[in-house]
Amino acid sequence: MPMSRISLLKGKSPDYLRALGDSLQHAMEESFNVPKNDRFQLVHQHEPHEMMFDRTYEGGPRSDDLVLIHITIGKPRSTELKQAFYRRLVALLAESPGLAPEDVMIVISPSQGDDWSFGGGRPAASLLGARS
């Protein structure tokens, strides 16, 4: 039940944005065993003055194509699994939409099942024993 926020500078085409989301979803399906229909993504496009980042901190060089991906997950994943996910996502994003690995920053935040309601004020299905 991940929920992802994808932040980048304004100016990319709808096809580029779709490719970002598709690559992210494929990486989560492959690495995190996320079901195909479990896709919740928000794209935030920013003016240059609204997205400030260091071009060399812990990596780089970063360009104006930087994409910050923040994923809130409901099921804990091991360090090894997260590292494999990072590698897979960067590889998929390099393929489509053609993003340089140095321009991908990923943050994963864990949450508990009772932090989620998917609608109607009902708790997430994982609280009721379903797969998350």
OpenMM code with the backbone's topology and positions (N, CA, C; nanometers):
from openmm import Vec3, app, unit

residues = "MET PRO MET SER ARG ILE SER LEU LEU LYS GLY LYS SER PRO ASP TYR LEU ARG ALA LEU GLY ASP SER LEU GLN HIS ALA MET GLU GLU SER PHE ASN VAL PRO LYS ASN ASP ARG PHE GLN LEU VAL HIS GLN HIS GLU PRO HIS GLU MET MET PHE ASP ARG THR TYR GLU GLY GLY PRO ARG SER ASP ASP LEU VAL LEU ILE HIS ILE THR ILE GLY LYS PRO ARG SER THR GLU LEU LYS GLN ALA PHE TYR ARG ARG LEU VAL ALA LEU LEU ALA GLU SER PRO GLY LEU ALA PRO GLU ASP VAL MET ILE VAL ILE SER PRO SER GLN GLY ASP ASP TRP SER PHE GLY GLY GLY ARG PRO ALA ALA SER LEU LEU GLY ALA ARG SER".split()
positions = [
    Vec3(0.0803, -0.1196, 0.0000),
    Vec3(0.0000, 0.0000, 0.0000),
    Vec3(0.0850, 0.1265, 0.0000),
    Vec3(0.1915, 0.1310, -0.0796),
    Vec3(0.2718, 0.2522, -0.0826),
    Vec3(0.1967, 0.3701, -0.1441),
    Vec3(0.2320, 0.4886, -0.0987),
    Vec3(0.1850, 0.6115, -0.1595),
    Vec3(0.3083, 0.6938, -0.1915),
    Vec3(0.3184, 0.7404, -0.3160),
    Vec3(0.4396, 0.8073, -0.3608),
    Vec3(0.4122, 0.9508, -0.4021),
    Vec3(0.5081, 1.0355, -0.3669),
    Vec3(0.5081, 1.1750, -0.4108),
    Vec3(0.6325, 1.1941, -0.4967),
    Vec3(0.6115, 1.2414, -0.6175),
    Vec3(0.7198, 1.2621, -0.7129),
    Vec3(0.7319, 1.4127, -0.7351),
    Vec3(0.8454, 1.4700, -0.6961),
    Vec3(0.8659, 1.6139, -0.7096),
    Vec3(0.9749, 1.6426, -0.8109),
    Vec3(0.9487, 1.7412, -0.8972),
    Vec3(1.0452, 1.7808, -0.9990),
    Vec3(1.0122, 1.9224, -1.0459),
    Vec3(1.1044, 1.9800, -1.1202),
    Vec3(1.0806, 2.1116, -1.1763),
    Vec3(0.9768, 2.1042, -1.2881),
    Vec3(0.8992, 2.2107, -1.3026),
    Vec3(0.7984, 2.2174, -1.4086),
    Vec3(0.8632, 2.2120, -1.5458),
    Vec3(0.7846, 2.1648, -1.6419),
    Vec3(0.8292, 2.1711, -1.7805),
    Vec3(0.8355, 2.0381, -1.8521),
    Vec3(0.8145, 1.9281, -1.7817),
    Vec3(0.8183, 1.7967, -1.8472),
    Vec3(0.6821, 1.7641, -1.9074),
    Vec3(0.6837, 1.6858, -2.0132),
    Vec3(0.5607, 1.6488, -2.0836),
    Vec3(0.4796, 1.5473, -2.0028),
    Vec3(0.3503, 1.5358, -2.0338),
    Vec3(0.2688, 1.4315, -1.9705),
    Vec3(0.3266, 1.2908, -1.9937),
    Vec3(0.3844, 1.2666, -2.1113),
    Vec3(0.4444, 1.1354, -2.1386),
    Vec3(0.5639, 1.1093, -2.0468),
    Vec3(0.6442, 1.2112, -2.0236),
    Vec3(0.7594, 1.1991, -1.9334),
    Vec3(0.7103, 1.1680, -1.7914),
    Vec3(0.6082, 1.2408, -1.7469),
    Vec3(0.5542, 1.2181, -1.6127),
    Vec3(0.4959, 1.0777, -1.6003),
    Vec3(0.4276, 1.0301, -1.7034),
    Vec3(0.3716, 0.8940, -1.7032),
    Vec3(0.4841, 0.7915, -1.6964),
    Vec3(0.5927, 0.8156, -1.7693),
    Vec3(0.7068, 0.7233, -1.7665),
    Vec3(0.7702, 0.7190, -1.6273),
    Vec3(0.7795, 0.8335, -1.5602),
    Vec3(0.8297, 0.8345, -1.4219),
    Vec3(0.7435, 0.7455, -1.3335),
    Vec3(0.6128, 0.7679, -1.3388),
    Vec3(0.5210, 0.6903, -1.2563),
    Vec3(0.5207, 0.5425, -1.2910),
    Vec3(0.5264, 0.5111, -1.4191),
    Vec3(0.5272, 0.3709, -1.4615),
    Vec3(0.6537, 0.2999, -1.4130),
    Vec3(0.7693, 0.3649, -1.4276),
    Vec3(0.8943, 0.3031, -1.3823),
    Vec3(0.8932, 0.2832, -1.2318),
    Vec3(0.8419, 0.3815, -1.1592),
    Vec3(0.8317, 0.3677, -1.0134),
    Vec3(0.7408, 0.2507, -0.9768),
    Vec3(0.6265, 0.2420, -1.0428),
    Vec3(0.5337, 0.1329, -1.0126),
    Vec3(0.5959, -0.0034, -1.0435),
    Vec3(0.6631, -0.0158, -1.1568),
    Vec3(0.7269, -0.1435, -1.1932),
    Vec3(0.8327, -0.1824, -1.0901),
    Vec3(0.9114, -0.0860, -1.0448),
    Vec3(1.0149, -0.1156, -0.9445),
    Vec3(0.9514, -0.1623, -0.8143),
    Vec3(0.8406, -0.1012, -0.7741),
    Vec3(0.7740, -0.1434, -0.6505),
    Vec3(0.7118, -0.2819, -0.6655),
    Vec3(0.6560, -0.3094, -0.7820),
    Vec3(0.5982, -0.4422, -0.8058),
    Vec3(0.7071, -0.5493, -0.8006),
    Vec3(0.8207, -0.5215, -0.8639),
    Vec3(0.9287, -0.6193, -0.8708),
    Vec3(1.0021, -0.6349, -0.7377),
    Vec3(1.0349, -0.5246, -0.6741),
    Vec3(1.1208, -0.5297, -0.5553),
    Vec3(1.0439, -0.5403, -0.4242),
    Vec3(0.9262, -0.4796, -0.4182),
    Vec3(0.8494, -0.4759, -0.2932),
    Vec3(0.7271, -0.5666, -0.2970),
    Vec3(0.7078, -0.6386, -0.4082),
    Vec3(0.5928, -0.7280, -0.4231),
    Vec3(0.4605, -0.6525, -0.4065),
    Vec3(0.4534, -0.5336, -0.4617),
    Vec3(0.3327, -0.4517, -0.4580),
    Vec3(0.2394, -0.4989, -0.5688),
    Vec3(0.1113, -0.5190, -0.5398),
    Vec3(0.0176, -0.5608, -0.6445),
    Vec3(0.0046, -0.4555, -0.7548),
    Vec3(-0.0246, -0.5010, -0.8760),
    Vec3(-0.0362, -0.4105, -0.9915),
    Vec3(-0.1419, -0.3016, -0.9709),
    Vec3(-0.2497, -0.3327, -0.9037),
    Vec3(-0.3563, -0.2337, -0.8875),
    Vec3(-0.3358, -0.1459, -0.7642),
    Vec3(-0.2231, -0.1583, -0.6980),
    Vec3(-0.1928, -0.0780, -0.5786),
    Vec3(-0.1028, 0.0384, -0.6212),
    Vec3(-0.1639, 0.1360, -0.6875),
    Vec3(-0.0876, 0.2494, -0.7413),
    Vec3(-0.1512, 0.3800, -0.6949),
    Vec3(-0.0758, 0.4516, -0.6118),
    Vec3(-0.1178, 0.5822, -0.5631),
    Vec3(0.0029, 0.6742, -0.5718),
    Vec3(0.0019, 0.7640, -0.6686),
    Vec3(0.1156, 0.8515, -0.6950),
    Vec3(0.0668, 0.9947, -0.7142),
    Vec3(0.1405, 1.0867, -0.6582),
    Vec3(0.1135, 1.2291, -0.6759),
    Vec3(0.2369, 1.2922, -0.7390),
    Vec3(0.2163, 1.3711, -0.8430),
    Vec3(0.3271, 1.4410, -0.9080),
    Vec3(0.3175, 1.5879, -0.8701),
    Vec3(0.4257, 1.6394, -0.8165),
    Vec3(0.4344, 1.7801, -0.7780),
    Vec3(0.5387, 1.8466, -0.8662),
    Vec3(0.4954, 1.9440, -0.9457),
    Vec3(0.5874, 2.0175, -1.0317),
    Vec3(0.6083, 2.1572, -0.9722),
    Vec3(0.7332, 2.1972, -0.9661),
    Vec3(0.7692, 2.3201, -0.8966),
    Vec3(0.8368, 2.4199, -0.9900),
    Vec3(0.8170, 2.5464, -0.9605),
    Vec3(0.8931, 2.6535, -1.0242),
    Vec3(1.0369, 2.6431, -0.9729),
    Vec3(1.1345, 2.6911, -1.0488),
    Vec3(1.2743, 2.6811, -1.0047),
    Vec3(1.3004, 2.7394, -0.8657),
    Vec3(1.2309, 2.8461, -0.8299),
    Vec3(1.2529, 2.9057, -0.6974),
    Vec3(1.1839, 2.8274, -0.5852),
    Vec3(1.1042, 2.7266, -0.6190),
    Vec3(1.0330, 2.6480, -0.5196),
    Vec3(1.1001, 2.5141, -0.4892),
    Vec3(1.2046, 2.4807, -0.5626),
    Vec3(1.2728, 2.3533, -0.5414),
    Vec3(1.4223, 2.3810, -0.5324),
    Vec3(1.4714, 2.3816, -0.4111),
    Vec3(1.6119, 2.4128, -0.3868),
    Vec3(1.6846, 2.2853, -0.3460),
    Vec3(1.7991, 2.2599, -0.4074),
    Vec3(1.8744, 2.1391, -0.3770),
    Vec3(2.0214, 2.1617, -0.4052),
    Vec3(2.1032, 2.0887, -0.3331),
    Vec3(2.2475, 2.0940, -0.3543),
    Vec3(2.2814, 2.0023, -0.4716),
    Vec3(2.3628, 2.0489, -0.5600),
    Vec3(2.3940, 1.9732, -0.6806),
    Vec3(2.5008, 1.8666, -0.6601),
    Vec3(2.5677, 1.8653, -0.5434),
    Vec3(2.6751, 1.7674, -0.5226),
    Vec3(2.6653, 1.6911, -0.3913),
    Vec3(2.5807, 1.7282, -0.2975),
    Vec3(2.5755, 1.6626, -0.1667),
    Vec3(2.5464, 1.5136, -0.1805),
    Vec3(2.6342, 1.4301, -0.1221),
    Vec3(2.6162, 1.2836, -0.1207),
    Vec3(2.5864, 1.2273, -0.2589),
    Vec3(2.6533, 1.2766, -0.3583),
    Vec3(2.6288, 1.2264, -0.4940),
    Vec3(2.6449, 1.3373, -0.5953),
    Vec3(2.5734, 1.3221, -0.7032),
    Vec3(2.5762, 1.4238, -0.8070),
    Vec3(2.6819, 1.3914, -0.9109),
    Vec3(2.6975, 1.4784, -1.0053),
    Vec3(2.6334, 1.6095, -1.0095),
    Vec3(2.4853, 1.5984, -1.0473),
    Vec3(2.4047, 1.6799, -0.9815),
    Vec3(2.2615, 1.6838, -1.0102),
    Vec3(2.2322, 1.7970, -1.1072),
    Vec3(2.1376, 1.7714, -1.1946),
    Vec3(2.0981, 1.8719, -1.2930),
    Vec3(1.9585, 1.9240, -1.2579),
    Vec3(1.9059, 2.0070, -1.3452),
    Vec3(1.7693, 2.0554, -1.3266),
    Vec3(1.6658, 1.9454, -1.3493),
    Vec3(1.7099, 1.8268, -1.3899),
    Vec3(1.6199, 1.7125, -1.4066),
    Vec3(1.5998, 1.6342, -1.2772),
    Vec3(1.6542, 1.6815, -1.1660),
    Vec3(1.6411, 1.6101, -1.0386),
    Vec3(1.4954, 1.5730, -1.0110),
    Vec3(1.4764, 1.4493, -0.9685),
    Vec3(1.3455, 1.3999, -0.9276),
    Vec3(1.3607, 1.3479, -0.7849),
    Vec3(1.2775, 1.4004, -0.6967),
    Vec3(1.2741, 1.3548, -0.5574),
    Vec3(1.1507, 1.2676, -0.5417),
    Vec3(1.1730, 1.1425, -0.5018),
    Vec3(1.0638, 1.0470, -0.4852),
    Vec3(1.0537, 1.0120, -0.3380),
    Vec3(0.9388, 1.0430, -0.2791),
    Vec3(0.9140, 1.0128, -0.1380),
    Vec3(0.8027, 0.9091, -0.1320),
    Vec3(0.8354, 0.7942, -0.0765),
    Vec3(0.7411, 0.6825, -0.0713),
    Vec3(0.7064, 0.6532, 0.0738),
    Vec3(0.5780, 0.6547, 0.1035),
    Vec3(0.5300, 0.6130, 0.2349),
    Vec3(0.4848, 0.4689, 0.2202),
    Vec3(0.5472, 0.3798, 0.2970),
    Vec3(0.5139, 0.2374, 0.2885),
    Vec3(0.4408, 0.1940, 0.4150),
    Vec3(0.3540, 0.0953, 0.4006),
    Vec3(0.2781, 0.0451, 0.5137),
    Vec3(0.3320, -0.0853, 0.5683),
    Vec3(0.4172, -0.1500, 0.4936),
    Vec3(0.4741, -0.2782, 0.5352),
    Vec3(0.6249, -0.2608, 0.5407),
    Vec3(0.6887, -0.2900, 0.6527),
    Vec3(0.8342, -0.2714, 0.6618),
    Vec3(0.9095, -0.3582, 0.5611),
    Vec3(1.0186, -0.3027, 0.5105),
    Vec3(1.1078, -0.3767, 0.4208),
    Vec3(1.2478, -0.3729, 0.4804),
    Vec3(1.3243, -0.4783, 0.4578),
    Vec3(1.4607, -0.4864, 0.5100),
    Vec3(1.5509, -0.3870, 0.4368),
    Vec3(1.6638, -0.3587, 0.4974),
    Vec3(1.7626, -0.2710, 0.4343),
    Vec3(1.8051, -0.3270, 0.2997),
    Vec3(1.8283, -0.4572, 0.2924),
    Vec3(1.8705, -0.5204, 0.1677),
    Vec3(1.7646, -0.5048, 0.0593),
    Vec3(1.6392, -0.5222, 0.0966),
    Vec3(1.5304, -0.5092, 0.0003),
    Vec3(1.5189, -0.3652, -0.0492),
    Vec3(1.5332, -0.2681, 0.0412),
    Vec3(1.5278, -0.1274, 0.0009),
    Vec3(1.6454, -0.0928, -0.0911),
    Vec3(1.7623, -0.1431, -0.0612),
    Vec3(1.8776, -0.1153, -0.1467),
    Vec3(1.8589, -0.1747, -0.2855),
    Vec3(1.8033, -0.2948, -0.2935),
    Vec3(1.7736, -0.3559, -0.4241),
    Vec3(1.6688, -0.2732, -0.4987),
    Vec3(1.5709, -0.2229, -0.4254),
    Vec3(1.4695, -0.1367, -0.4861),
    Vec3(1.5321, -0.0100, -0.5430),
    Vec3(1.6209, 0.0550, -0.4665),
    Vec3(1.6865, 0.1769, -0.5153),
    Vec3(1.7581, 0.1500, -0.6474),
    Vec3(1.8337, 0.0412, -0.6510),
    Vec3(1.9090, 0.0070, -0.7730),
    Vec3(1.8148, -0.0201, -0.8910),
    Vec3(1.7082, -0.0939, -0.8640),
    Vec3(1.6151, -0.1283, -0.9714),
    Vec3(1.5422, -0.0045, -1.0225),
    Vec3(1.4989, 0.0816, -0.9316),
    Vec3(1.4272, 0.2019, -0.9730),
    Vec3(1.5155, 0.2921, -1.0575),
    Vec3(1.6395, 0.3138, -1.0150),
    Vec3(1.7305, 0.3985, -1.0919),
    Vec3(1.7539, 0.3391, -1.2316),
    Vec3(1.7669, 0.2073, -1.2406),
    Vec3(1.7864, 0.1424, -1.3706),
    Vec3(1.6639, 0.1617, -1.4600),
    Vec3(1.5449, 0.1440, -1.4042),
    Vec3(1.4227, 0.1614, -1.4836),
    Vec3(1.4041, 0.3061, -1.5274),
    Vec3(1.4353, 0.4009, -1.4387),
    Vec3(1.4222, 0.5420, -1.4751),
    Vec3(1.5240, 0.5828, -1.5809),
    Vec3(1.6403, 0.5178, -1.5818),
    Vec3(1.7393, 0.5449, -1.6867),
    Vec3(1.6853, 0.4987, -1.8225),
    Vec3(1.6124, 0.3866, -1.8220),
    Vec3(1.5520, 0.3352, -1.9458),
    Vec3(1.4366, 0.4235, -1.9918),
    Vec3(1.3505, 0.4586, -1.8986),
    Vec3(1.2326, 0.5390, -1.9317),
    Vec3(1.1907, 0.6176, -1.8082),
    Vec3(1.2049, 0.7464, -1.8141),
    Vec3(1.2110, 0.8362, -1.9285),
    Vec3(1.3504, 0.8801, -1.9711),
    Vec3(1.4561, 0.8138, -1.9253),
    Vec3(1.5918, 0.8529, -1.9626),
    Vec3(1.6576, 0.9426, -1.8601),
    Vec3(1.6284, 0.9183, -1.7351),
    Vec3(1.6777, 1.0016, -1.6251),
    Vec3(1.8150, 0.9534, -1.5791),
    Vec3(1.9076, 1.0459, -1.5605),
    Vec3(2.0414, 1.0115, -1.5121),
    Vec3(2.0313, 0.9629, -1.3669),
    Vec3(2.1021, 0.8563, -1.3307),
    Vec3(2.0962, 0.8040, -1.1940),
    Vec3(2.1272, 0.9091, -1.0873),
    Vec3(2.2161, 1.0030, -1.1185),
    Vec3(2.2524, 1.1069, -1.0222),
    Vec3(2.1376, 1.2038, -0.9972),
    Vec3(2.0374, 1.2026, -1.0836),
    Vec3(1.9229, 1.2923, -1.0701),
    Vec3(1.8033, 1.2260, -1.0034),
    Vec3(1.8264, 1.1159, -0.9331),
    Vec3(1.7186, 1.0461, -0.8640),
    Vec3(1.7505, 1.0422, -0.7141),
    Vec3(1.6644, 1.1031, -0.6339),
    Vec3(1.6754, 1.0974, -0.4876),
    Vec3(1.5503, 1.0283, -0.4362),
    Vec3(1.5693, 0.9299, -0.3477),
    Vec3(1.4587, 0.8485, -0.2987),
    Vec3(1.4577, 0.8523, -0.1461),
    Vec3(1.3400, 0.8742, -0.0901),
    Vec3(1.3207, 0.8704, 0.0547),
    Vec3(1.2044, 0.7752, 0.0816),
    Vec3(1.2257, 0.6798, 0.1710),
    Vec3(1.1193, 0.5866, 0.2099),
    Vec3(1.0855, 0.6115, 0.3562),
    Vec3(0.9561, 0.6324, 0.3829),
    Vec3(0.9087, 0.6531, 0.5193),
    Vec3(0.8119, 0.5416, 0.5555),
    Vec3(0.8401, 0.4700, 0.6631),
    Vec3(0.7484, 0.3632, 0.7050),
    Vec3(0.6283, 0.4194, 0.7813),
    Vec3(0.5215, 0.3447, 0.7797),
    Vec3(0.4031, 0.3786, 0.8587),
    Vec3(0.3391, 0.2481, 0.9046),
    Vec3(0.2431, 0.2590, 0.9903),
    Vec3(0.1728, 0.1413, 1.0419),
    Vec3(0.0403, 0.1260, 0.9677),
    Vec3(-0.0143, 0.0060, 0.9698),
    Vec3(-0.1417, -0.0196, 0.9030),
    Vec3(-0.2535, 0.0705, 0.9505),
    Vec3(-0.2521, 0.1042, 1.0800),
    Vec3(-0.3604, 0.1886, 1.1310),
    Vec3(-0.3427, 0.3357, 1.0945),
    Vec3(-0.2370, 0.3687, 1.0208),
    Vec3(-0.2169, 0.5040, 0.9695),
    Vec3(-0.2882, 0.5248, 0.8361),
    Vec3(-0.3541, 0.4207, 0.7851),
    Vec3(-0.4128, 0.4243, 0.6512),
    Vec3(-0.5636, 0.3981, 0.6558),
    Vec3(-0.6362, 0.4732, 0.5746),
    Vec3(-0.7756, 0.4443, 0.5426),
    Vec3(-0.7899, 0.4722, 0.3939),
    Vec3(-0.8358, 0.3751, 0.3185),
    Vec3(-0.8445, 0.3898, 0.1733),
    Vec3(-0.9790, 0.4424, 0.1271),
    Vec3(-1.0686, 0.4656, 0.2175),
    Vec3(-1.1975, 0.5225, 0.1806),
    Vec3(-1.3051, 0.4854, 0.2796),
    Vec3(-1.4043, 0.5685, 0.2863),
    Vec3(-1.5201, 0.5419, 0.3714),
    Vec3(-1.4898, 0.5466, 0.5198),
    Vec3(-1.3722, 0.5946, 0.5573),
    Vec3(-1.3358, 0.5979, 0.6987),
    Vec3(-1.3031, 0.4611, 0.7565),
    Vec3(-1.2903, 0.3619, 0.6665),
    Vec3(-1.2589, 0.2259, 0.7113),
    Vec3(-1.1076, 0.2095, 0.7223),
    Vec3(-1.0619, 0.1283, 0.8184),
    Vec3(-0.9177, 0.1037, 0.8277),
    Vec3(-0.8683, 0.0244, 0.7078),
    Vec3(-0.7391, 0.0339, 0.6818),
    Vec3(-0.6778, -0.0412, 0.5721),
    Vec3(-0.7053, -0.1900, 0.5894),
    Vec3(-0.7176, -0.2609, 0.4770),
    Vec3(-0.7457, -0.4031, 0.4794),
    Vec3(-0.6419, -0.4820, 0.5572),
    Vec3(-0.5167, -0.4321, 0.5614),
    Vec3(-0.4118, -0.5041, 0.6331),
    Vec3(-0.4444, -0.5167, 0.7810),
    Vec3(-0.5250, -0.4248, 0.8340),
    Vec3(-0.5655, -0.4360, 0.9744),
    Vec3(-0.6608, -0.5523, 0.9940),
    Vec3(-0.7250, -0.5905, 0.8853),
    Vec3(-0.8225, -0.6983, 0.8920),
    Vec3(-0.7623, -0.8321, 0.8502),
    Vec3(-0.6300, -0.8337, 0.8327),
    Vec3(-0.5623, -0.9588, 0.8006),
    Vec3(-0.5299, -0.9776, 0.6544),
    Vec3(-0.5621, -0.8829, 0.5688),
    Vec3(-0.5306, -0.8961, 0.4266),
    Vec3(-0.3861, -0.8578, 0.4011),
    Vec3(-0.3379, -0.8920, 0.2837),
    Vec3(-0.1999, -0.8605, 0.2433),
    Vec3(-0.1836, -0.7105, 0.2236),
    Vec3(-0.0668, -0.6587, 0.2642),
    Vec3(-0.0418, -0.5149, 0.2447),
    Vec3(0.0785, -0.4898, 0.1598),
] * unit.nanometer
topology = app.Topology()
chain = topology.addChain("A")
for resn in residues:
    res = topology.addResidue(resn, chain)
    for name in ("N", "CA", "C"):
        topology.addAtom(name, app.Element.getBySymbol(name[0]), res)
